[in-house]
Amino acid sequence: MLGKLGLSTVLVDRFLRPFFEAIYVTPLAQQSSACFRFVLRMLAEGRTSLPERGMQAVADQLAEDLLVRLCSPIVEVRPTGVRIDAEWKDFDAVVLAVDLPAARAFLPELDQTDEGTRSSTWYFALPSPPPVSEPLIVLNSTLQTGPDEADLPRLVNVAFPSLVQPSYAPKGWDLAAVTVRGPEKLGFGESWVRHELGCLFGIGSLDAWRLLRVYHLDFHQPAQWPRTLQPRVPVASGIYVCGDHCAEPTLDSAMRSGQRAAEAVLEAIFVADLRRV
């Protein structure tokens, strides 16, 4: 698609490639043009924000006025119930809102061919001010090329969320979120991340940056080999399914798939009520 658009090599290599590789933590050549267009449209039509109380605030808002039971590992699911340890709980409908590997464990008939991208996010606390003063995502436009590009660890972007949402860091401090593409097994560690950060920002020493936490994601999101992604029907074996594996691998698609599943549940319950009348 990029070739047909006639975009310059500089634009692609210095912006589009690092930007979309940062979004999907996968080489641009392995990305779908449908996802490319979708993200550009979302960025053009919508606004980007961070909740004051973190992403958990989104789930908390959805859960308002609901009875929520936490820390209850599900062993088995069926269309009208779930099993917690040896106890079955019956419901009008069951919605499986989990990532693809977890969904496959309950529903083996789901696509078994899709692989997932791998990444890690490193959170650092640093004294204010950060290297950039505006709410920007800093891209790594230094390209790695060659047949093993996808297998190499790569620092893809750095963001300072506290510049967008000051509640994310105490006064006098800022929060840095560093995303690295590639699985933990590649062997990169904190010293490698600090070296890459130093090169990216031209900083000789990052001794003042204090590592807070690292999240290694063996399944960051479903891989998207070039293809046209169609929204998946939100039901399998009588169980409603939602997540980023049901459409494009984005937060927007995950939320929209949840809406589709909820609408399908309400429609099924409405039809069942009519039949009982």
Secondary structure, 3 states (H helix, E strand, C coil): CHHHHCCCHHHHHHHHHHHHHHHHCCCHHHCCHHHHHHHHHHHHHCCCCCCCCCCHHHHHHHCCCCCCCCCCCCCEEECCEEEECCEEEECCCCEEECCHHHHHHHCCCCCCCCCEEEEEEEEEEEECCCCCCCCCEEECCCCCCCCCHHHCCEEEEEECHHHHCHHHCCCCEEEEEEEEECCHHHCCCHHHHHHHHHHHHCCCCCCCCEEEEEEEEEEEEECCCCCCCCCCCCEECCEEEECHHHCCCCHHHHHHHHHHHHHHHHHHHHHHHHHHC
